[in-house]
Amino acid sequence: MPAMECLVKTTDPVRLTLLQALLSDAQIPYQIFDQHISSLEAGIGVFPRRIMVRTGWLRPSRNLLADEGQLYDD
């Protein structure tokens, strides 16, 4: 399996949707890690979801999110 790196962490489900849309529109493959932790945390949203990209996609994905003002963890 190719190496994956964390692009962004967020606890905001609306922002997560925005980030997914940006990456999908740019045809950048990604995976969401920790998305199902909500079943363990009773849906209170304290654990961040991580958007992961392959190492080769890290720079273009960071550039994309920086251009959109979305390259930060919350």
PyMOL Python script that loads the backbone (N, CA, C, O; Angstrom):
from pymol import cmd

cmd.read_pdbstr("""\
ATOM      1  N   MET A   1       0.848  -1.184   0.000  1.00  0.00           N
ATOM      2  CA  MET A   1       0.000   0.000   0.000  1.00  0.00           C
ATOM      3  C   MET A   1       0.893   1.246   0.000  1.00  0.00           C
ATOM      4  O   MET A   1       1.846   1.324   0.776  1.00  0.00           O
ATOM      5  N   PRO A   2       0.591   2.210  -0.859  1.00  0.00           N
ATOM      6  CA  PRO A   2       1.392   3.443  -0.909  1.00  0.00           C
ATOM      7  C   PRO A   2       1.290   4.225   0.399  1.00  0.00           C
ATOM      8  O   PRO A   2       0.290   4.155   1.112  1.00  0.00           O
ATOM      9  N   ALA A   3       2.349   4.968   0.690  1.00  0.00           N
ATOM     10  CA  ALA A   3       2.365   5.771   1.915  1.00  0.00           C
ATOM     11  C   ALA A   3       1.330   6.886   1.817  1.00  0.00           C
ATOM     12  O   ALA A   3       1.159   7.511   0.771  1.00  0.00           O
ATOM     13  N   MET A   4       0.643   7.120   2.940  1.00  0.00           N
ATOM     14  CA  MET A   4      -0.370   8.171   3.020  1.00  0.00           C
ATOM     15  C   MET A   4       0.098   9.186   4.061  1.00  0.00           C
ATOM     16  O   MET A   4       0.744   8.836   5.049  1.00  0.00           O
ATOM     17  N   GLU A   5      -0.247  10.455   3.815  1.00  0.00           N
ATOM     18  CA  GLU A   5       0.091  11.519   4.756  1.00  0.00           C
ATOM     19  C   GLU A   5      -1.151  12.329   5.063  1.00  0.00           C
ATOM     20  O   GLU A   5      -2.057  12.453   4.238  1.00  0.00           O
ATOM     21  N   CYS A   6      -1.175  12.876   6.265  1.00  0.00           N
ATOM     22  CA  CYS A   6      -2.313  13.675   6.696  1.00  0.00           C
ATOM     23  C   CYS A   6      -2.247  15.059   6.060  1.00  0.00           C
ATOM     24  O   CYS A   6      -1.250  15.770   6.195  1.00  0.00           O
ATOM     25  N   LEU A   7      -3.299  15.426   5.379  1.00  0.00           N
ATOM     26  CA  LEU A   7      -3.405  16.730   4.750  1.00  0.00           C
ATOM     27  C   LEU A   7      -4.032  17.735   5.714  1.00  0.00           C
ATOM     28  O   LEU A   7      -3.485  18.816   5.931  1.00  0.00           O
ATOM     29  N   VAL A   8      -5.165  17.382   6.283  1.00  0.00           N
ATOM     30  CA  VAL A   8      -5.910  18.279   7.175  1.00  0.00           C
ATOM     31  C   VAL A   8      -6.660  17.441   8.194  1.00  0.00           C
ATOM     32  O   VAL A   8      -7.092  16.326   7.901  1.00  0.00           O
ATOM     33  N   LYS A   9      -6.813  17.988   9.397  1.00  0.00           N
ATOM     34  CA  LYS A   9      -7.668  17.398  10.433  1.00  0.00           C
ATOM     35  C   LYS A   9      -8.784  18.388  10.731  1.00  0.00           C
ATOM     36  O   LYS A   9      -8.544  19.590  10.844  1.00  0.00           O
ATOM     37  N   THR A  10     -10.002  17.879  10.856  1.00  0.00           N
ATOM     38  CA  THR A  10     -11.116  18.759  11.184  1.00  0.00           C
ATOM     39  C   THR A  10     -12.181  18.021  11.990  1.00  0.00           C
ATOM     40  O   THR A  10     -12.403  16.824  11.807  1.00  0.00           O
ATOM     41  N   THR A  11     -12.829  18.751  12.875  1.00  0.00           N
ATOM     42  CA  THR A  11     -13.974  18.223  13.618  1.00  0.00           C
ATOM     43  C   THR A  11     -15.280  18.768  13.056  1.00  0.00           C
ATOM     44  O   THR A  11     -16.357  18.395  13.522  1.00  0.00           O
ATOM     45  N   ASP A  12     -15.196  19.646  12.060  1.00  0.00           N
ATOM     46  CA  ASP A  12     -16.366  20.308  11.486  1.00  0.00           C
ATOM     47  C   ASP A  12     -16.886  19.501  10.293  1.00  0.00           C
ATOM     48  O   ASP A  12     -16.208  19.421   9.268  1.00  0.00           O
ATOM     49  N   PRO A  13     -18.077  18.901  10.407  1.00  0.00           N
ATOM     50  CA  PRO A  13     -18.584  18.072   9.309  1.00  0.00           C
ATOM     51  C   PRO A  13     -18.891  18.878   8.041  1.00  0.00           C
ATOM     52  O   PRO A  13     -18.786  18.343   6.937  1.00  0.00           O
ATOM     53  N   VAL A  14     -19.265  20.137   8.178  1.00  0.00           N
ATOM     54  CA  VAL A  14     -19.526  20.974   7.010  1.00  0.00           C
ATOM     55  C   VAL A  14     -18.217  21.260   6.275  1.00  0.00           C
ATOM     56  O   VAL A  14     -18.156  21.185   5.048  1.00  0.00           O
ATOM     57  N   ARG A  15     -17.183  21.586   7.027  1.00  0.00           N
ATOM     58  CA  ARG A  15     -15.872  21.830   6.408  1.00  0.00           C
ATOM     59  C   ARG A  15     -15.341  20.559   5.767  1.00  0.00           C
ATOM     60  O   ARG A  15     -14.735  20.612   4.697  1.00  0.00           O
ATOM     61  N   LEU A  16     -15.556  19.438   6.397  1.00  0.00           N
ATOM     62  CA  LEU A  16     -15.115  18.168   5.831  1.00  0.00           C
ATOM     63  C   LEU A  16     -15.742  17.962   4.457  1.00  0.00           C
ATOM     64  O   LEU A  16     -15.068  17.527   3.523  1.00  0.00           O
ATOM     65  N   THR A  17     -17.011  18.268   4.332  1.00  0.00           N
ATOM     66  CA  THR A  17     -17.695  18.159   3.045  1.00  0.00           C
ATOM     67  C   THR A  17     -17.090  19.111   2.018  1.00  0.00           C
ATOM     68  O   THR A  17     -16.896  18.736   0.861  1.00  0.00           O
ATOM     69  N   LEU A  18     -16.794  20.335   2.434  1.00  0.00           N
ATOM     70  CA  LEU A  18     -16.156  21.306   1.543  1.00  0.00           C
ATOM     71  C   LEU A  18     -14.803  20.794   1.060  1.00  0.00           C
ATOM     72  O   LEU A  18     -14.504  20.850  -0.133  1.00  0.00           O
ATOM     73  N   LEU A  19     -13.992  20.301   1.977  1.00  0.00           N
ATOM     74  CA  LEU A  19     -12.668  19.804   1.614  1.00  0.00           C
ATOM     75  C   LEU A  19     -12.765  18.634   0.648  1.00  0.00           C
ATOM     76  O   LEU A  19     -11.989  18.541  -0.303  1.00  0.00           O
ATOM     77  N   GLN A  20     -13.706  17.751   0.889  1.00  0.00           N
ATOM     78  CA  GLN A  20     -13.901  16.619  -0.010  1.00  0.00           C
ATOM     79  C   GLN A  20     -14.300  17.107  -1.401  1.00  0.00           C
ATOM     80  O   GLN A  20     -13.811  16.581  -2.401  1.00  0.00           O
ATOM     81  N   ALA A  21     -15.170  18.091  -1.476  1.00  0.00           N
ATOM     82  CA  ALA A  21     -15.595  18.630  -2.770  1.00  0.00           C
ATOM     83  C   ALA A  21     -14.425  19.270  -3.516  1.00  0.00           C
ATOM     84  O   ALA A  21     -14.275  19.075  -4.722  1.00  0.00           O
ATOM     85  N   LEU A  22     -13.602  20.029  -2.804  1.00  0.00           N
ATOM     86  CA  LEU A  22     -12.441  20.665  -3.436  1.00  0.00           C
ATOM     87  C   LEU A  22     -11.490  19.622  -4.015  1.00  0.00           C
ATOM     88  O   LEU A  22     -11.043  19.742  -5.155  1.00  0.00           O
ATOM     89  N   LEU A  23     -11.187  18.603  -3.223  1.00  0.00           N
ATOM     90  CA  LEU A  23     -10.268  17.566  -3.678  1.00  0.00           C
ATOM     91  C   LEU A  23     -10.864  16.759  -4.833  1.00  0.00           C
ATOM     92  O   LEU A  23     -10.167  16.438  -5.795  1.00  0.00           O
ATOM     93  N   SER A  24     -12.141  16.438  -4.734  1.00  0.00           N
ATOM     94  CA  SER A  24     -12.800  15.677  -5.803  1.00  0.00           C
ATOM     95  C   SER A  24     -12.835  16.469  -7.103  1.00  0.00           C
ATOM     96  O   SER A  24     -12.566  15.922  -8.172  1.00  0.00           O
ATOM     97  N   ASP A  25     -13.165  17.750  -7.015  1.00  0.00           N
ATOM     98  CA  ASP A  25     -13.204  18.588  -8.220  1.00  0.00           C
ATOM     99  C   ASP A  25     -11.839  18.676  -8.890  1.00  0.00           C
ATOM    100  O   ASP A  25     -11.749  18.773 -10.114  1.00  0.00           O
ATOM    101  N   ALA A  26     -10.780  18.641  -8.093  1.00  0.00           N
ATOM    102  CA  ALA A  26      -9.414  18.691  -8.627  1.00  0.00           C
ATOM    103  C   ALA A  26      -8.893  17.297  -9.001  1.00  0.00           C
ATOM    104  O   ALA A  26      -7.746  17.153  -9.425  1.00  0.00           O
ATOM    105  N   GLN A  27      -9.738  16.281  -8.842  1.00  0.00           N
ATOM    106  CA  GLN A  27      -9.400  14.893  -9.129  1.00  0.00           C
ATOM    107  C   GLN A  27      -8.179  14.412  -8.352  1.00  0.00           C
ATOM    108  O   GLN A  27      -7.336  13.681  -8.871  1.00  0.00           O
ATOM    109  N   ILE A  28      -8.107  14.843  -7.095  1.00  0.00           N
ATOM    110  CA  ILE A  28      -7.044  14.405  -6.193  1.00  0.00           C
ATOM    111  C   ILE A  28      -7.605  13.274  -5.327  1.00  0.00           C
ATOM    112  O   ILE A  28      -8.556  13.488  -4.576  1.00  0.00           O
ATOM    113  N   PRO A  29      -7.028  12.084  -5.424  1.00  0.00           N
ATOM    114  CA  PRO A  29      -7.533  10.967  -4.618  1.00  0.00           C
ATOM    115  C   PRO A  29      -7.195  11.172  -3.136  1.00  0.00           C
ATOM    116  O   PRO A  29      -6.112  11.642  -2.786  1.00  0.00           O
ATOM    117  N   TYR A  30      -8.134  10.813  -2.295  1.00  0.00           N
ATOM    118  CA  TYR A  30      -7.966  10.986  -0.850  1.00  0.00           C
ATOM    119  C   TYR A  30      -8.770   9.924  -0.118  1.00  0.00           C
ATOM    120  O   TYR A  30      -9.604   9.238  -0.709  1.00  0.00           O
ATOM    121  N   GLN A  31      -8.510   9.800   1.163  1.00  0.00           N
ATOM    122  CA  GLN A  31      -9.300   8.938   2.044  1.00  0.00           C
ATOM    123  C   GLN A  31      -9.551   9.691   3.338  1.00  0.00           C
ATOM    124  O   GLN A  31      -8.729  10.503   3.765  1.00  0.00           O
ATOM    125  N   ILE A  32     -10.684   9.420   3.958  1.00  0.00           N
ATOM    126  CA  ILE A  32     -11.005   9.999   5.256  1.00  0.00           C
ATOM    127  C   ILE A  32     -10.721   8.946   6.314  1.00  0.00           C
ATOM    128  O   ILE A  32     -11.280   7.850   6.276  1.00  0.00           O
ATOM    129  N   PHE A  33      -9.854   9.279   7.251  1.00  0.00           N
ATOM    130  CA  PHE A  33      -9.559   8.392   8.377  1.00  0.00           C
ATOM    131  C   PHE A  33     -10.326   8.881   9.596  1.00  0.00           C
ATOM    132  O   PHE A  33     -10.582  10.076   9.739  1.00  0.00           O
ATOM    133  N   ASP A  34     -10.686   7.965  10.463  1.00  0.00           N
ATOM    134  CA  ASP A  34     -11.377   8.244  11.726  1.00  0.00           C
ATOM    135  C   ASP A  34     -12.813   8.712  11.520  1.00  0.00           C
ATOM    136  O   ASP A  34     -13.397   9.308  12.425  1.00  0.00           O
ATOM    137  N   GLN A  35     -13.386   8.457  10.362  1.00  0.00           N
ATOM    138  CA  GLN A  35     -14.746   8.915  10.081  1.00  0.00           C
ATOM    139  C   GLN A  35     -15.775   8.162  10.925  1.00  0.00           C
ATOM    140  O   GLN A  35     -16.825   8.713  11.253  1.00  0.00           O
ATOM    141  N   HIS A  36     -15.488   6.932  11.273  1.00  0.00           N
ATOM    142  CA  HIS A  36     -16.466   6.128  12.001  1.00  0.00           C
ATOM    143  C   HIS A  36     -16.254   6.151  13.515  1.00  0.00           C
ATOM    144  O   HIS A  36     -16.902   5.400  14.243  1.00  0.00           O
ATOM    145  N   ILE A  37     -15.373   6.988  13.979  1.00  0.00           N
ATOM    146  CA  ILE A  37     -15.139   7.107  15.416  1.00  0.00           C
ATOM    147  C   ILE A  37     -16.371   7.675  16.116  1.00  0.00           C
ATOM    148  O   ILE A  37     -16.538   7.493  17.322  1.00  0.00           O
ATOM    149  N   SER A  38     -17.236   8.364  15.367  1.00  0.00           N
ATOM    150  CA  SER A  38     -18.421   8.968  15.974  1.00  0.00           C
ATOM    151  C   SER A  38     -19.301   7.924  16.643  1.00  0.00           C
ATOM    152  O   SER A  38     -20.018   8.239  17.593  1.00  0.00           O
ATOM    153  N   SER A  39     -19.257   6.692  16.163  1.00  0.00           N
ATOM    154  CA  SER A  39     -20.053   5.655  16.822  1.00  0.00           C
ATOM    155  C   SER A  39     -19.519   5.350  18.212  1.00  0.00           C
ATOM    156  O   SER A  39     -20.261   4.872  19.070  1.00  0.00           O
ATOM    157  N   LEU A  40     -18.247   5.621  18.442  1.00  0.00           N
ATOM    158  CA  LEU A  40     -17.657   5.399  19.761  1.00  0.00           C
ATOM    159  C   LEU A  40     -17.743   6.628  20.653  1.00  0.00           C
ATOM    160  O   LEU A  40     -17.729   6.506  21.878  1.00  0.00           O
ATOM    161  N   GLU A  41     -17.831   7.804  20.058  1.00  0.00           N
ATOM    162  CA  GLU A  41     -17.838   9.041  20.828  1.00  0.00           C
ATOM    163  C   GLU A  41     -19.245   9.601  21.031  1.00  0.00           C
ATOM    164  O   GLU A  41     -19.397  10.720  21.521  1.00  0.00           O
ATOM    165  N   ALA A  42     -20.262   8.844  20.665  1.00  0.00           N
ATOM    166  CA  ALA A  42     -21.670   9.241  20.809  1.00  0.00           C
ATOM    167  C   ALA A  42     -22.018  10.454  19.956  1.00  0.00           C
ATOM    168  O   ALA A  42     -22.931  11.206  20.297  1.00  0.00           O
ATOM    169  N   GLY A  43     -21.301  10.656  18.848  1.00  0.00           N
ATOM    170  CA  GLY A  43     -21.641  11.707  17.902  1.00  0.00           C
ATOM    171  C   GLY A  43     -21.376  13.123  18.363  1.00  0.00           C
ATOM    172  O   GLY A  43     -21.958  14.058  17.812  1.00  0.00           O
ATOM    173  N   ILE A  44     -20.507  13.321  19.367  1.00  0.00           N
ATOM    174  CA  ILE A  44     -20.281  14.685  19.870  1.00  0.00           C
ATOM    175  C   ILE A  44     -19.221  15.444  19.085  1.00  0.00           C
ATOM    176  O   ILE A  44     -19.062  16.649  19.283  1.00  0.00           O
ATOM    177  N   GLY A  45     -18.497  14.775  18.203  1.00  0.00           N
ATOM    178  CA  GLY A  45     -17.581  15.447  17.289  1.00  0.00           C
ATOM    179  C   GLY A  45     -16.293  15.967  17.886  1.00  0.00           C
ATOM    180  O   GLY A  45     -15.763  16.965  17.398  1.00  0.00           O
ATOM    181  N   VAL A  46     -15.764  15.334  18.922  1.00  0.00           N
ATOM    182  CA  VAL A  46     -14.523  15.825  19.521  1.00  0.00           C
ATOM    183  C   VAL A  46     -13.271  15.244  18.872  1.00  0.00           C
ATOM    184  O   VAL A  46     -12.184  15.804  19.014  1.00  0.00           O
ATOM    185  N   PHE A  47     -13.411  14.137  18.169  1.00  0.00           N
ATOM    186  CA  PHE A  47     -12.260  13.535  17.509  1.00  0.00           C
ATOM    187  C   PHE A  47     -12.185  14.033  16.066  1.00  0.00           C
ATOM    188  O   PHE A  47     -13.159  13.916  15.322  1.00  0.00           O
ATOM    189  N   PRO A  48     -11.055  14.579  15.668  1.00  0.00           N
ATOM    190  CA  PRO A  48     -10.948  15.089  14.296  1.00  0.00           C
ATOM    191  C   PRO A  48     -10.925  13.961  13.272  1.00  0.00           C
ATOM    192  O   PRO A  48     -10.414  12.871  13.529  1.00  0.00           O
ATOM    193  N   ARG A  49     -11.483  14.249  12.126  1.00  0.00           N
ATOM    194  CA  ARG A  49     -11.382  13.357  10.978  1.00  0.00           C
ATOM    195  C   ARG A  49     -10.167  13.810  10.202  1.00  0.00           C
ATOM    196  O   ARG A  49      -9.920  15.009  10.070  1.00  0.00           O
ATOM    197  N   ARG A  50      -9.403  12.858   9.686  1.00  0.00           N
ATOM    198  CA  ARG A  50      -8.185  13.178   8.946  1.00  0.00           C
ATOM    199  C   ARG A  50      -8.391  12.912   7.468  1.00  0.00           C
ATOM    200  O   ARG A  50      -8.842  11.838   7.071  1.00  0.00           O
ATOM    201  N   ILE A  51      -8.051  13.913   6.653  1.00  0.00           N
ATOM    202  CA  ILE A  51      -8.044  13.713   5.209  1.00  0.00           C
ATOM    203  C   ILE A  51      -6.624  13.308   4.843  1.00  0.00           C
ATOM    204  O   ILE A  51      -5.667  14.049   5.070  1.00  0.00           O
ATOM    205  N   MET A  52      -6.512  12.124   4.278  1.00  0.00           N
ATOM    206  CA  MET A  52      -5.222  11.551   3.942  1.00  0.00           C
ATOM    207  C   MET A  52      -5.062  11.478   2.430  1.00  0.00           C
ATOM    208  O   MET A  52      -6.000  11.150   1.704  1.00  0.00           O
ATOM    209  N   VAL A  53      -3.851  11.792   1.970  1.00  0.00           N
ATOM    210  CA  VAL A  53      -3.522  11.683   0.549  1.00  0.00           C
ATOM    211  C   VAL A  53      -2.215  10.905   0.415  1.00  0.00           C
ATOM    212  O   VAL A  53      -1.409  10.847   1.344  1.00  0.00           O
ATOM    213  N   ARG A  54      -2.028  10.323  -0.735  1.00  0.00           N
ATOM    214  CA  ARG A  54      -0.756   9.640  -0.997  1.00  0.00           C
ATOM    215  C   ARG A  54       0.356  10.673  -1.023  1.00  0.00           C
ATOM    216  O   ARG A  54       0.129  11.830  -1.376  1.00  0.00           O
ATOM    217  N   THR A  55       1.533  10.262  -0.657  1.00  0.00           N
ATOM    218  CA  THR A  55       2.676  11.164  -0.571  1.00  0.00           C
ATOM    219  C   THR A  55       2.878  11.964  -1.851  1.00  0.00           C
ATOM    220  O   THR A  55       3.208  13.148  -1.779  1.00  0.00           O
ATOM    221  N   GLY A  56       2.694  11.367  -2.998  1.00  0.00           N
ATOM    222  CA  GLY A  56       2.875  12.055  -4.275  1.00  0.00           C
ATOM    223  C   GLY A  56       1.846  13.147  -4.535  1.00  0.00           C
ATOM    224  O   GLY A  56       2.091  14.043  -5.343  1.00  0.00           O
ATOM    225  N   TRP A  57       0.714  13.086  -3.873  1.00  0.00           N
ATOM    226  CA  TRP A  57      -0.351  14.080  -4.033  1.00  0.00           C
ATOM    227  C   TRP A  57      -0.311  15.149  -2.955  1.00  0.00           C
ATOM    228  O   TRP A  57      -1.124  16.072  -2.986  1.00  0.00           O
ATOM    229  N   LEU A  58       0.596  15.055  -2.015  1.00  0.00           N
ATOM    230  CA  LEU A  58       0.601  15.977  -0.884  1.00  0.00           C
ATOM    231  C   LEU A  58       0.819  17.426  -1.314  1.00  0.00           C
ATOM    232  O   LEU A  58       0.059  18.306  -0.909  1.00  0.00           O
ATOM    233  N   ARG A  59       1.823  17.685  -2.113  1.00  0.00           N
ATOM    234  CA  ARG A  59       2.107  19.061  -2.531  1.00  0.00           C
ATOM    235  C   ARG A  59       0.959  19.677  -3.339  1.00  0.00           C
ATOM    236  O   ARG A  59       0.529  20.785  -3.017  1.00  0.00           O
ATOM    237  N   PRO A  60       0.444  18.998  -4.379  1.00  0.00           N
ATOM    238  CA  PRO A  60      -0.665  19.608  -5.116  1.00  0.00           C
ATOM    239  C   PRO A  60      -1.910  19.825  -4.252  1.00  0.00           C
ATOM    240  O   PRO A  60      -2.621  20.816  -4.419  1.00  0.00           O
ATOM    241  N   SER A  61      -2.166  18.908  -3.342  1.00  0.00           N
ATOM    242  CA  SER A  61      -3.350  19.064  -2.491  1.00  0.00           C
ATOM    243  C   SER A  61      -3.159  20.202  -1.489  1.00  0.00           C
ATOM    244  O   SER A  61      -4.105  20.933  -1.197  1.00  0.00           O
ATOM    245  N   ARG A  62      -1.948  20.356  -0.963  1.00  0.00           N
ATOM    246  CA  ARG A  62      -1.673  21.495  -0.076  1.00  0.00           C
ATOM    247  C   ARG A  62      -1.803  22.815  -0.818  1.00  0.00           C
ATOM    248  O   ARG A  62      -2.361  23.778  -0.291  1.00  0.00           O
ATOM    249  N   ASN A  63      -1.288  22.860  -2.040  1.00  0.00           N
ATOM    250  CA  ASN A  63      -1.402  24.082  -2.844  1.00  0.00           C
ATOM    251  C   ASN A  63      -2.860  24.433  -3.101  1.00  0.00           C
ATOM    252  O   ASN A  63      -3.252  25.596  -2.997  1.00  0.00           O
ATOM    253  N   LEU A  64      -3.655  23.436  -3.433  1.00  0.00           N
ATOM    254  CA  LEU A  64      -5.080  23.656  -3.685  1.00  0.00           C
ATOM    255  C   LEU A  64      -5.771  24.235  -2.450  1.00  0.00           C
ATOM    256  O   LEU A  64      -6.476  25.240  -2.538  1.00  0.00           O
ATOM    257  N   LEU A  65      -5.563  23.593  -1.304  1.00  0.00           N
ATOM    258  CA  LEU A  65      -6.233  24.063  -0.089  1.00  0.00           C
ATOM    259  C   LEU A  65      -5.698  25.418   0.369  1.00  0.00           C
ATOM    260  O   LEU A  65      -6.453  26.224   0.913  1.00  0.00           O
ATOM    261  N   ALA A  66      -4.418  25.677   0.159  1.00  0.00           N
ATOM    262  CA  ALA A  66      -3.861  26.986   0.510  1.00  0.00           C
ATOM    263  C   ALA A  66      -4.499  28.075  -0.348  1.00  0.00           C
ATOM    264  O   ALA A  66      -4.832  29.147   0.157  1.00  0.00           O
ATOM    265  N   ASP A  67      -4.670  27.806  -1.640  1.00  0.00           N
ATOM    266  CA  ASP A  67      -5.308  28.775  -2.535  1.00  0.00           C
ATOM    267  C   ASP A  67      -6.737  29.070  -2.114  1.00  0.00           C
ATOM    268  O   ASP A  67      -7.231  30.178  -2.328  1.00  0.00           O
ATOM    269  N   GLU A  68      -7.406  28.090  -1.518  1.00  0.00           N
ATOM    270  CA  GLU A  68      -8.795  28.257  -1.075  1.00  0.00           C
ATOM    271  C   GLU A  68      -8.892  28.739   0.378  1.00  0.00           C
ATOM    272  O   GLU A  68      -9.993  28.920   0.896  1.00  0.00           O
ATOM    273  N   GLY A  69      -7.743  28.948   1.035  1.00  0.00           N
ATOM    274  CA  GLY A  69      -7.750  29.385   2.431  1.00  0.00           C
ATOM    275  C   GLY A  69      -8.194  28.294   3.390  1.00  0.00           C
ATOM    276  O   GLY A  69      -8.727  28.588   4.460  1.00  0.00           O
ATOM    277  N   GLN A  70      -7.984  27.049   3.023  1.00  0.00           N
ATOM    278  CA  GLN A  70      -8.461  25.912   3.825  1.00  0.00           C
ATOM    279  C   GLN A  70      -7.340  24.999   4.329  1.00  0.00           C
ATOM    280  O   GLN A  70      -7.605  23.883   4.776  1.00  0.00           O
ATOM    281  N   LEU A  71      -6.108  25.460   4.260  1.00  0.00           N
ATOM    282  CA  LEU A  71      -4.987  24.624   4.694  1.00  0.00           C
ATOM    283  C   LEU A  71      -4.680  24.894   6.158  1.00  0.00           C
ATOM    284  O   LEU A  71      -3.703  25.568   6.487  1.00  0.00           O
ATOM    285  N   TYR A  72      -5.528  24.360   7.032  1.00  0.00           N
ATOM    286  CA  TYR A  72      -5.326  24.484   8.473  1.00  0.00           C
ATOM    287  C   TYR A  72      -6.108  23.361   9.169  1.00  0.00           C
ATOM    288  O   TYR A  72      -7.073  22.829   8.620  1.00  0.00           O
ATOM    289  N   ASP A  73      -5.681  23.019  10.363  1.00  0.00           N
ATOM    290  CA  ASP A  73      -6.381  22.051  11.198  1.00  0.00           C
ATOM    291  C   ASP A  73      -7.305  22.801  12.149  1.00  0.00           C
ATOM    292  O   ASP A  73      -6.976  23.889  12.620  1.00  0.00           O
ATOM    293  N   ASP A  74      -8.446  22.217  12.422  1.00  0.00           N
ATOM    294  CA  ASP A  74      -9.340  22.810  13.434  1.00  0.00           C
ATOM    295  C   ASP A  74      -9.893  21.738  14.345  1.00  0.00           C
ATOM    296  O   ASP A  74     -10.663  22.039  15.257  1.00  0.00           O
TER     297      ASP A  74
END
""", "prot")
cmd.dss("prot")
cmd.show_as("cartoon", "prot")
cmd.util.cbc("prot")
cmd.orient("prot")
